[in-house]
Amino acid sequence: MISKEELRALNLIFAGENEFCFEVRNKINSAQVIDRIDTGVGFTSLIHLTEKLSKMPNVLMWQFAFDHPSFPEGGSFMCMVLSEEELELEGVALGGKDWPVGYNLDLFREQEYF
């Protein structure tokens, strides 16, 4: 079963208004996590879509850089589209900080670059 954390990360990564992002958002709720590895500074999840994507996108790596009160130096969610039915999701806390436990999923904000 896909976790709330993984769903939130994928919704942030694929928040765009293009056709591919819309399709991914519509298919992730029924997705299954095949494997999850906690890395200390984050996690990596292999996700199986129960409904195949209609086609492979031109861009295979998608990212959402974030700020969050529980992540002092921010972090990043990255997703690699491996096939029409497999995604690899990674979450990383920047600055070598440990991935926090029990943080509020609603407080992620896109990192602002100056």
C-alpha positions in Angstrom: 0.0 0.0 0.0 1.2 3.5 -0.8 1.7 5.8 2.2 0.3 9.2 2.8 3.9 10.5 2.6 4.5 8.9 -0.8 1.2 10.1 -2.1 1.9 13.7 -0.9 5.4 13.6 -2.5 4.0 12.4 -5.9 1.2 14.9 -5.9 3.8 17.7 -5.3 6.1 16.4 -8.0 3.3 16.0 -10.5 1.4 19.1 -9.7 1.7 20.5 -13.2 -1.3 21.1 -15.5 0.1 19.0 -18.4 -1.5 15.8 -19.6 1.2 13.5 -18.2 1.0 15.0 -14.6 -2.8 14.7 -14.7 -2.6 11.1 -15.7 -0.1 10.2 -12.9 -2.2 12.0 -10.3 -5.2 10.0 -11.4 -3.3 6.7 -11.1 -1.3 6.9 -7.9 -4.1 6.4 -5.4 -4.3 2.7 -6.4 -0.6 2.2 -6.7 1.3 -0.3 -4.7 4.7 0.1 -3.1 6.9 -2.9 -4.0 9.9 -1.8 -1.9 10.8 1.0 0.4 14.3 1.7 1.9 14.8 4.2 4.7 18.2 5.8 4.2 18.4 7.9 7.4 18.4 11.2 5.4 15.3 10.1 3.4 13.8 7.2 1.6 13.5 5.4 -1.7 10.3 3.7 -2.9 9.7 1.5 -5.9 6.1 2.0 -6.9 3.9 -0.1 -9.2 1.0 1.5 -10.9 -1.9 -0.9 -11.2 -3.0 1.0 -14.3 -0.3 1.5 -16.9 0.5 5.0 -18.2 -0.7 5.6 -21.7 2.9 6.5 -22.8 6.3 7.2 -21.6 7.0 10.9 -21.1 9.9 12.7 -22.8 11.2 13.7 -19.4 12.0 10.7 -17.2 13.2 12.5 -14.0 10.8 14.8 -12.1 11.7 16.8 -9.0 10.1 19.0 -6.3 12.6 21.0 -4.1 10.9 22.0 -0.9 11.0 24.0 2.3 9.4 22.7 5.4 9.7 23.7 9.1 10.9 20.2 10.1 13.6 20.3 7.5 16.1 23.0 8.5 17.9 23.1 5.1 14.9 21.9 3.0 14.8 18.8 0.9 13.9 17.3 -2.4 11.4 14.7 -3.8 12.5 13.1 -7.0 10.7 10.6 -9.2 12.2 8.6 -12.1 9.7 7.1 -14.5 11.1 3.6 -15.1 8.3 2.2 -17.3 4.6 2.6 -18.0 3.9 0.9 -14.7 6.9 1.6 -12.4 8.1 4.7 -10.7 11.1 5.2 -8.4 10.4 7.9 -5.7 13.2 9.4 -3.5 12.9 11.8 -0.7 16.1 13.5 0.7 16.6 16.0 3.5 19.4 18.4 2.5 22.5 19.2 4.5 22.9 15.7 5.8 20.1 16.1 8.3 18.1 13.0 9.4 14.6 12.6 7.9 12.2 13.7 10.6 9.4 11.5 12.0 5.9 12.8 12.6 6.0 16.0 10.5 3.0 17.8 9.0 2.5 16.7 5.4 0.5 20.0 4.7 3.5 22.3 5.4 5.6 21.5 2.3 6.2 24.6 0.1 8.1 24.8 -3.1 11.6 26.1 -2.4 12.2 29.6 -3.6 15.4 30.3 -5.5 16.9 33.8 -5.4 
